[in-house]
């Protein structure tokens, strides 16, 4: 069933399909491949790739069952003005595989250890795509002293599953949970979402990037599809409310994988936050942010 779905859907399809049917094959963004290394994290090894230098450190967090190749073009451009690191969670890419069933909390704990083990000092800018956005939200809530800012890239919201269930009904959700068991990363999505109920980013700088092309494949009933898209867009607006400084921008011409379709939008959001870091520590004048069409 999952193999069939992975053949039918592309990475530009609605994010709800990535959640509901769990796993689509990764689309690599080529042309940039700096040396990576393995870092010991809680008795296992995680693959980490870092490049660039600067006053801020940017950490890129991939979506469900996706390794760090999706970030290649963003990473290449960000490395020109900042230190930037991407990594593979356990069970993905070059990282070790384990028999555990991870959740967003275990991913946060691993990320916290990884940041220290990688020699990254000071606060970081977290950039999370889809499920990686959940990890970024939880990390920033639990470690505000280590988080300068957060960029959410068509991120999941803690209530996405509940809203999808109310639209799709019991039968489809049963299929969804079966599909999740085939997840190469083995993430317990229901438990992960339950861990996200008390998120509060305070006044942490927050930018929410939302895909402008929320298309659904033909097998989805048009009425249901419209409801799913409406629910997703509502969730995106709610994400911006997690911080008193939250803003939302629409990435026109992009599907769910904004870092693949419109890396320039992601890079611009990171650049503005990195410029704010430089201002905060007194290395530059406060940046003037150009308006982005919402």
C-alpha positions in Angstrom: 0.0 0.0 0.0 2.8 2.4 1.0 4.8 1.5 -2.1 1.8 2.2 -4.3 1.2 5.6 -2.7 4.9 6.5 -3.0 4.6 5.9 -6.7 1.5 7.9 -7.1 2.4 11.1 -5.2 5.1 13.7 -5.7 6.9 15.8 -3.1 4.8 18.8 -4.3 1.5 17.3 -3.2 -0.4 18.5 -0.1 1.4 18.1 3.2 -1.6 16.2 4.5 -0.7 13.3 2.2 2.8 13.3 3.7 1.2 13.1 7.1 -1.7 10.8 6.3 0.2 8.3 4.1 3.4 8.9 5.9 6.1 8.4 3.4 7.1 9.7 0.1 10.5 9.2 -1.5 13.0 12.0 -1.0 13.9 14.4 -3.8 17.5 15.3 -3.5 18.7 18.8 -4.4 22.1 18.4 -6.0 25.2 20.4 -6.7 26.6 20.8 -3.1 28.1 18.1 -1.0 30.5 19.2 1.8 32.2 16.6 3.9 30.0 15.1 6.7 31.0 13.3 9.8 29.5 11.0 12.4 28.9 12.3 15.9 28.3 10.2 19.0 24.9 10.8 20.5 23.6 8.7 23.4 25.6 5.6 22.3 24.9 5.9 18.6 26.2 7.9 15.7 24.4 10.7 13.8 25.5 12.0 10.5 26.2 15.7 10.5 27.2 18.1 7.7 28.4 21.6 8.6 29.8 24.4 6.5 30.3 28.2 6.5 31.1 30.4 9.4 29.6 33.4 11.1 28.1 34.8 14.3 25.1 32.6 14.1 24.6 28.9 13.7 21.7 27.6 11.6 20.4 24.0 12.2 18.3 22.5 9.4 15.8 19.8 10.5 14.3 17.5 7.9 10.8 16.2 7.5 9.5 12.7 8.3 11.6 9.9 7.0 13.8 12.4 5.0 17.5 12.8 5.2 19.5 16.0 4.9 19.7 16.0 1.1 16.6 18.1 0.7 18.5 21.0 2.2 21.5 21.0 -0.2 20.6 24.2 -2.1 19.6 26.1 1.0 22.7 24.9 2.9 24.9 26.0 0.0 23.5 29.6 0.0 23.3 30.0 3.8 26.9 28.9 4.2 27.9 32.1 2.4 26.8 34.2 5.4 26.5 31.8 8.3 27.5 28.6 9.8 24.9 26.0 8.9 24.5 22.3 9.8 22.1 19.6 8.7 21.9 16.1 10.0 20.2 12.7 9.6 18.1 11.5 12.5 18.5 7.9 13.6 17.3 5.4 11.0 17.9 7.9 8.1 20.7 8.5 5.7 24.2 7.7 7.1 23.1 7.8 10.7 22.9 4.6 12.8 19.7 2.6 12.8 18.1 1.6 16.2 15.3 -0.6 17.3 13.6 2.1 19.3 10.4 3.9 18.4 11.3 7.6 18.4 9.0 10.5 19.1 9.4 14.3 18.7 10.7 14.3 22.3 13.5 11.8 21.6 14.3 13.8 18.5 14.6 17.0 20.6 16.8 15.2 23.2 19.1 13.9 20.4 19.3 17.3 18.7 20.2 19.0 22.0 23.0 16.5 22.5 24.1 16.7 18.9 24.4 20.5 19.0 26.7 20.3 22.0 28.7 17.4 20.6 29.2 19.2 17.3 30.9 22.2 19.0 28.1 24.7 18.2 28.1 27.4 20.9 25.6 30.1 21.7 22.0 30.2 20.5 21.0 28.6 17.2 18.5 29.4 14.5 16.3 26.3 14.0 14.8 25.7 10.5 12.3 22.8 10.5 10.4 21.4 7.5 7.1 19.5 8.0 7.6 17.0 10.9 11.0 18.7 11.5 9.0 21.8 12.3 7.4 19.9 15.2 10.9 19.1 16.5 11.9 22.8 16.1 8.8 24.0 18.0 9.3 21.6 20.9 13.1 22.3 21.1 12.5 26.1 21.2 9.9 25.6 23.9 12.2 23.5 26.1 15.5 25.2 25.4 14.7 28.9 24.9 18.2 29.8 26.1 19.7 27.9 23.2 17.3 29.1 20.5 17.7 32.5 18.9 14.9 32.0 16.4 12.8 29.5 14.5 11.9 29.3 10.8 9.0 26.8 10.1 8.9 25.5 6.5 5.3 24.3 5.8 5.5 22.8 9.2 3.1 20.4 10.9 0.9 21.8 13.7 0.2 19.8 16.9 -3.5 19.6 15.9 -3.1 18.5 12.3 -3.9 14.9 13.0 -7.1 15.7 14.9 -8.3 18.1 12.2 -7.5 15.5 9.5 -9.4 12.8 11.4 -12.5 15.0 11.6 -12.5 15.4 7.9 -11.4 12.0 6.6 -13.3 9.7 9.0 -12.3 6.5 10.8 -11.6 4.3 7.7 -9.1 6.6 6.1 -7.4 7.3 9.4 -7.0 3.5 10.0 -5.2 3.3 6.7 -3.1 6.2 7.7 -2.0 4.5 11.0 -1.2 1.3 9.1 1.0 3.3 6.7 2.8 4.9 9.6 4.0 1.4 10.7 6.0 1.2 7.4 7.8 4.5 8.2 11.6 3.8 7.9 12.2 6.3 10.7 9.7 4.5 12.9 8.3 7.7 14.4 5.3 7.4 16.7 3.3 10.3 15.2 0.3 10.2 17.6 2.6 10.2 20.7 4.7 13.0 19.0 1.7 15.2 18.6 0.5 14.5 22.1 3.9 15.9 23.3 3.2 19.2 21.5 0.2 20.4 23.5 1.9 23.0 25.6 4.0 24.9 23.1 4.9 28.5 23.8 7.8 30.3 22.1 7.3 33.5 24.1 9.0 36.3 22.1 11.4 34.1 20.2 11.7 35.3 16.6 9.5 33.1 14.5 8.9 33.0 10.7 6.3 30.7 9.2 6.7 29.8 5.6 3.6 28.3 3.9 3.5 26.6 0.5 1.6 28.6 -2.0 0.6 25.6 -4.1 -1.5 23.3 -1.9 -2.6 20.8 -4.6 -4.1 17.4 -4.0 -4.0 14.3 -6.3 -7.0 13.3 -8.3 -7.8 10.3 -6.0 -8.8 12.7 -3.3 -12.5 13.8 -3.4 -12.5 17.5 -4.3 -14.7 18.5 -1.4 -12.5 16.6 1.1 -9.5 18.1 -0.6 -10.7 21.6 -0.1 -11.4 20.9 3.5 -7.9 19.5 4.1 -6.3 22.5 2.4 -8.4 24.9 4.5 -7.5 23.1 7.7 -3.8 23.1 6.8 -3.8 26.8 6.0 -5.6 27.5 9.3 -3.0 25.5 11.1 -0.2 27.6 9.4 -1.8 30.8 10.7 -2.0 29.3 14.2 1.7 28.4 14.1 2.6 32.1 13.7 0.7 32.7 17.0 3.2 30.5 19.0 5.4 33.6 19.4 4.5 37.2 20.0 6.9 38.0 17.2 5.5 35.4 14.7 5.0 36.3 11.1 3.8 34.2 8.1 4.8 34.4 4.5 3.4 32.5 1.5 6.0 30.8 -0.8 4.3 31.3 -4.2 5.0 28.6 -6.8 6.0 26.1 -4.2 4.6 22.8 -3.0 5.2 21.2 0.4 9.0 21.0 -0.1 9.6 24.7 -0.2 13.4 24.2 0.3 13.3 22.2 -3.0 10.9 24.4 -5.0 11.7 27.8 -3.7 15.1 27.7 -1.8 15.4 31.4 -2.2 12.4 32.0 0.1 13.9 29.9 2.8 17.3 31.4 2.5 15.9 35.0 2.7 14.0 34.1 5.9 17.2 32.7 7.4 19.3 35.6 6.3 16.9 38.1 8.0 17.1 36.2 11.2 20.9 35.9 10.9 21.1 39.7 10.4 19.1 40.1 13.5 21.6 38.0 15.4 24.4 40.3 14.2 22.5 43.3 15.4 21.8 41.8 18.8 25.4 41.2 19.5 26.4 44.6 18.1 28.1 43.7 14.9 25.7 45.6 12.6 22.9 48.0 12.4 19.4 46.6 12.7 18.4 45.1 9.4 15.7 46.6 7.3 13.3 43.8 6.4 11.8 44.1 2.9 8.1 43.3 2.8 7.1 39.9 1.6 3.7 39.3 0.0 1.6 37.3 2.5 
